[in-house]
Amino acid sequence: MAASHNHGHLVTHAHIMLLGVVVSFIYGVCHKVWLVNPSPKLVNAQFYLHQVGTLVLLLGLFSMYSGATGAWLEPVLAISSLCVLVAVILIKILFIKASKQVS
């Protein structure tokens, strides 16, 4: 973006960095440091929901800021955003279950 002076994908770039890198890193640290013996099904569901939701969201944002239009774009962005939200809820559930195991 800096070389071309075209900042049309600024929002996409920010989402790549935050959802794709920062939040994924935070989840990894949470799983490694604080979650002891978590449910494998919940862990897998949380991981795949976040990864797939983020990937589809980023592809949708890239398409939108590239000029793509159509009735398909908003539902794709909405569903992928909900997948990321459900992944956040699942990590909260994992923390609640882990805190009950400790006490």
URSULQUI-V8069 format. One record per pair of residues at least 24 apart in sequence whose C-alpha atoms are under 10 Angstrom apart, sorted by the first residue. I is the first residue (numbers start at 1). GAP is how many residues later the second one is. D is the distance in whole Angstrom. If there is no record, write none. Layout:
<<I | GAP | D> <I | GAP | D>>
//
This chain:
<<8 | 54 | 10> <8 | 57 | 7> <8 | 58 | 8> <8 | 59 | 10> <9 | 52 | 8> <9 | 53 | 7> <9 | 54 | 10> <9 | 55 | 9> <9 | 56 | 6> <9 | 57 | 8> <10 | 52 | 10> <10 | 55 | 9> <11 | 47 | 10> <11 | 50 | 8> <11 | 51 | 9> <11 | 54 | 8> <12 | 45 | 9> <12 | 46 | 6> <12 | 47 | 9> <12 | 48 | 9> <12 | 49 | 6> <12 | 50 | 6> <12 | 51 | 10> <12 | 52 | 9> <12 | 53 | 8> <13 | 45 | 9> <13 | 48 | 9> <13 | 49 | 9> <14 | 44 | 10> <15 | 39 | 9> <15 | 42 | 9> <15 | 43 | 7> <15 | 46 | 9> <16 | 38 | 8> <16 | 39 | 9> <16 | 41 | 9> <16 | 42 | 7> <16 | 43 | 10> <16 | 45 | 10> <18 | 36 | 10> <19 | 31 | 9> <19 | 32 | 9> <19 | 34 | 10> <19 | 35 | 6> <19 | 36 | 9> <19 | 38 | 10> <19 | 39 | 9> <19 | 65 | 9> <20 | 30 | 9> <20 | 31 | 8> <20 | 34 | 7> <20 | 35 | 8> <20 | 38 | 9> <23 | 27 | 9> <23 | 65 | 10> <24 | 26 | 8> <24 | 27 | 8> <24 | 30 | 10> <27 | 60 | 10> <27 | 61 | 9> <27 | 64 | 8> <30 | 61 | 9> <30 | 64 | 10> <30 | 65 | 9> <31 | 60 | 9> <31 | 63 | 9> <31 | 64 | 9> <34 | 60 | 10> <34 | 61 | 8> <34 | 64 | 8> <34 | 65 | 9> <35 | 56 | 10> <35 | 59 | 7> <35 | 60 | 7> <35 | 61 | 10> <35 | 62 | 9> <35 | 63 | 6> <35 | 64 | 9> <35 | 66 | 10> <36 | 58 | 10> <36 | 59 | 9> <36 | 61 | 10> <36 | 62 | 7> <36 | 63 | 9> <36 | 65 | 9> <36 | 66 | 9> <37 | 57 | 10> <37 | 60 | 10> <37 | 61 | 8> <37 | 64 | 9> <38 | 56 | 7> <38 | 57 | 9> <38 | 59 | 8> <38 | 60 | 7> <38 | 63 | 10> <39 | 55 | 8> <39 | 58 | 9> <39 | 59 | 10> <42 | 45 | 10> <42 | 48 | 7> <42 | 49 | 8> <42 | 51 | 9> <42 | 52 | 7> <43 | 44 | 10> <43 | 47 | 8> <43 | 48 | 8> <43 | 51 | 8> <45 | 41 | 9> <45 | 42 | 8> <45 | 45 | 8> <45 | 46 | 10> <46 | 37 | 9> <46 | 38 | 9> <46 | 40 | 8> <46 | 41 | 5> <46 | 42 | 8> <46 | 43 | 9> <46 | 44 | 6> <46 | 45 | 7> <46 | 47 | 10> <46 | 48 | 9> <47 | 37 | 10> <47 | 40 | 7> <47 | 41 | 10> <47 | 43 | 9> <47 | 44 | 9> <48 | 35 | 9> <48 | 36 | 10> <48 | 39 | 8> <49 | 31 | 9> <49 | 33 | 9> <49 | 34 | 6> <49 | 35 | 6> <49 | 36 | 9> <49 | 37 | 7> <49 | 38 | 6> <49 | 39 | 9> <49 | 41 | 9> <50 | 30 | 9> <50 | 31 | 9> <50 | 32 | 10> <50 | 33 | 6> <50 | 34 | 5> <50 | 35 | 8> <50 | 36 | 8> <50 | 37 | 5> <50 | 38 | 8> <50 | 40 | 10> <51 | 29 | 10> <51 | 32 | 9> <51 | 33 | 8> <51 | 36 | 9> <52 | 28 | 8> <52 | 31 | 8> <52 | 32 | 8> <53 | 24 | 9> <53 | 25 | 10> <53 | 26 | 8> <53 | 27 | 4> <53 | 28 | 6> <53 | 29 | 8> <53 | 30 | 5> <53 | 31 | 5> <53 | 32 | 9> <53 | 33 | 9> <53 | 34 | 9> <54 | 26 | 7> <54 | 27 | 8> <54 | 29 | 8> <54 | 30 | 7> <55 | 25 | 8> <55 | 29 | 10> <56 | 24 | 6> <56 | 25 | 9> <56 | 27 | 10> <57 | 24 | 7> <57 | 25 | 10> <57 | 26 | 9> <57 | 27 | 9>>
//
